[in-house]
Amino acid sequence: MPASGWTILCDFDGTISVEDVIDSLLDRFGRPGWEVLEQDWRAGRIGSRECMSGQVDLLQMTRPQLDAHLAGLWIDHAFPGFVAKARALNVPIRVVSDGLDYAIHQILGRYGLDDLPLAANHLAPAEPPKQWQLTSPFQAEGCRSGTCKCACVAQARAAGATKTLLIGDGASDFCAADRVDFVFAKHRLIEHCRAAGIDYVPITGFEDALEFLPKLLDGSLASHRHHEPAAA
């Protein structure tokens, strides 16, 4: 059991990373058709797993091209310090992402953080040359996401966590946010937590998370669920 009782589940794209990795790859290497899949996903006609699998099929790049592209992508400058703080406080962190495991390993490896436990879609080469395929080893029955973050919450509890903290930014985090004990929220996840009455604090990045984590552990961090500013 974690010494603090807490376990952190942290999204990658747009949360740890400065930009969305798959979007950047599609913009550069995607063949026509990926935008239609994106529109279908945003409209709710397909799930993220179907969307991502179809989009990855449309990527045309060699591994050296992929690696060179990933070498130019960055993470939040305060994330390594946040990991160090969490480890010092005996709080386990698992990266839970609906993104690409290969990309996450490559990017985090530059920062010496490739040892963080990871749940993500698996990117692998496919024939013919320059093509790729996606599999989803962390999917769950009844879930349309590639990585079921709700299942990751359940796994954390089964492993002994008495409380779970989610750090995320977007739609792939909405379902899990309903099941954790607290959320550090960015971007669209802030609106979801506010609308759903979920205990959260808004963050702009991991400098904020660094400040808030000790307060969460000692019970002094006030939730924004009941502290929204009055409308102007």
C-alpha positions in Angstrom: 0.0 0.0 0.0 1.3 3.5 -0.8 2.7 5.1 2.4 0.5 8.2 2.0 -2.6 6.2 0.9 -2.6 8.3 -2.3 -1.8 7.2 -5.9 -1.5 9.6 -8.8 -2.8 8.9 -12.3 -1.5 11.4 -14.8 -2.5 12.0 -18.4 0.2 12.6 -20.9 -0.9 14.6 -24.0 -1.5 18.2 -23.2 -0.9 17.5 -19.5 2.7 16.3 -19.2 3.5 17.1 -22.8 3.3 20.6 -24.1 1.3 19.5 -27.2 -0.7 16.6 -28.3 1.7 14.1 -29.9 -0.8 12.3 -32.2 -2.1 15.6 -33.5 1.4 16.8 -34.3 2.2 13.6 -36.1 -1.0 13.7 -38.1 -0.3 17.3 -39.1 3.1 16.4 -40.4 2.8 12.8 -41.6 -1.0 12.1 -41.9 -2.5 11.1 -45.2 -5.9 12.5 -46.2 -8.8 11.2 -44.2 -7.6 11.6 -40.7 -9.6 14.9 -40.3 -12.9 13.0 -41.0 -12.1 10.5 -38.3 -11.4 13.4 -35.9 -14.7 15.0 -36.7 -16.6 11.7 -36.2 -14.9 11.3 -32.8 -15.7 14.9 -31.7 -19.3 14.4 -32.8 -19.5 11.2 -30.7 -20.1 8.9 -33.7 -17.0 6.8 -32.9 -14.9 6.2 -29.8 -11.3 7.4 -29.4 -10.0 3.8 -29.9 -11.6 3.6 -33.4 -10.6 7.1 -34.2 -6.9 6.7 -33.2 -6.6 3.3 -34.8 -7.8 4.7 -38.1 -5.6 7.8 -37.8 -2.5 5.7 -37.1 -3.3 3.7 -40.2 -3.0 6.9 -42.2 0.5 7.9 -40.8 3.2 7.6 -43.4 6.7 7.9 -41.8 9.8 6.0 -41.2 11.1 5.2 -37.7 13.9 7.8 -38.1 11.4 10.4 -39.2 9.2 9.5 -36.2 12.2 9.6 -33.8 13.4 13.0 -35.2 9.9 14.4 -34.8 9.6 13.2 -31.2 13.0 14.7 -30.4 11.4 18.1 -30.9 8.5 17.6 -28.5 8.7 18.8 -24.9 7.2 18.3 -21.6 6.1 20.7 -18.9 9.3 22.0 -17.4 8.1 21.4 -13.8 7.1 17.8 -14.4 10.5 16.2 -13.4 10.4 18.2 -10.2 6.8 17.1 -9.5 7.8 13.4 -10.0 10.7 13.9 -7.6 8.4 15.5 -5.0 5.8 12.7 -5.3 8.5 10.1 -4.9 9.9 11.9 -1.8 6.4 11.9 -0.4 6.0 8.1 -1.2 3.1 8.8 -3.6 3.2 6.4 -6.7 2.6 7.9 -10.1 1.3 6.1 -13.2 1.0 7.7 -16.6 -2.4 6.8 -18.0 -2.8 7.9 -21.7 -5.0 7.4 -24.6 -1.9 8.3 -26.7 1.0 6.3 -28.0 3.3 4.3 -25.8 6.4 4.5 -28.1 6.1 8.3 -28.2 5.7 8.6 -24.5 8.7 6.3 -23.8 10.9 8.3 -26.2 9.9 11.7 -24.8 10.1 10.8 -21.1 13.3 8.9 -21.7 15.1 12.2 -22.6 14.3 13.4 -19.1 15.3 10.2 -17.3 11.6 9.4 -16.5 11.1 6.3 -18.7 10.7 4.2 -15.6 7.3 5.6 -14.7 4.6 3.0 -15.0 2.6 3.5 -18.2 -0.8 2.5 -19.6 -1.2 3.6 -23.2 -2.0 2.4 -26.8 0.8 0.4 -28.4 2.3 1.7 -31.6 4.0 -0.8 -33.9 5.3 -0.9 -37.5 3.2 -2.5 -40.1 3.5 -3.5 -43.7 4.0 -2.0 -46.2 7.0 0.2 -45.2 6.3 3.6 -43.6 3.0 2.4 -42.2 2.0 1.8 -38.6 -0.7 0.1 -36.6 -2.3 0.7 -33.2 -3.3 -1.9 -30.6 -4.9 -1.1 -27.2 -3.7 -3.5 -24.5 -5.4 -1.4 -21.8 -8.9 -1.2 -23.3 -11.9 -2.5 -21.3 -15.2 -4.1 -22.3 -17.9 -1.5 -22.8 -15.3 1.4 -23.0 -14.7 3.1 -26.4 -11.3 4.5 -25.4 -8.0 2.9 -26.3 -6.9 3.1 -22.7 -9.7 2.8 -20.1 -8.7 5.2 -17.4 -11.6 4.1 -15.2 -10.1 0.6 -15.2 -6.8 2.2 -14.2 -8.5 3.8 -11.2 -9.9 0.4 -10.2 -6.4 -1.1 -10.6 -4.9 1.5 -8.3 -7.4 0.7 -5.6 -6.8 -3.0 -6.0 -3.1 -2.4 -5.5 -3.8 -0.7 -2.2 -4.4 3.0 -2.9 -7.0 4.4 -0.5 -7.3 7.6 -2.5 -6.6 8.5 -6.1 -5.6 11.8 -7.7 -6.1 12.4 -11.4 -4.2 15.0 -13.3 -5.5 15.7 -16.7 -6.8 18.1 -19.3 -9.4 16.8 -21.7 -12.2 14.4 -22.8 -10.2 11.2 -22.2 -10.1 12.1 -18.5 -13.8 12.9 -18.0 -15.0 9.4 -17.1 -12.1 8.7 -14.7 -12.6 12.1 -13.0 -16.0 10.9 -11.8 -14.3 7.9 -10.0 -11.3 9.4 -8.3 -11.0 11.3 -5.0 -9.5 14.5 -6.3 -8.5 16.1 -9.6 -5.9 18.6 -10.7 -7.6 19.9 -13.8 -6.4 21.8 -16.9 -8.4 23.1 -19.9 -11.6 21.2 -20.7 -11.4 19.1 -17.6 -11.9 22.1 -15.4 -15.4 22.7 -17.0 -16.3 19.0 -16.6 -15.3 19.0 -12.9 -17.2 22.2 -12.3 -20.4 20.9 -14.1 -20.3 17.5 -12.4 -19.5 18.7 -8.9 -16.2 16.9 -8.7 -13.6 17.9 -6.1 -10.8 19.6 -8.0 -8.4 22.5 -8.3 -7.5 24.2 -11.6 -3.9 24.1 -12.6 -2.0 25.8 -15.5 0.9 23.3 -15.2 3.1 21.3 -12.8 4.4 24.3 -11.0 0.8 24.6 -9.6 0.7 20.8 -9.0 4.0 21.0 -7.1 2.5 23.6 -4.8 -0.8 21.7 -4.3 0.4 18.2 -3.8 1.7 18.5 -0.2 -1.5 20.4 0.7 -3.6 17.6 -0.7 -1.8 15.1 1.3 -2.1 17.0 4.6 -5.8 17.8 4.0 -5.4 21.5 3.8 -6.2 21.9 0.0 -9.7 23.3 -0.5 -11.7 21.9 -3.4 -13.1 24.3 -6.0 -16.3 22.3 -6.2 -18.0 24.6 -3.7 -15.8 27.6 -4.2 -16.6 28.9 -7.7 -16.5 32.7 -8.1 -19.9 34.3 -8.5 -20.8 35.2 -12.1 -20.2 38.8 -13.1 
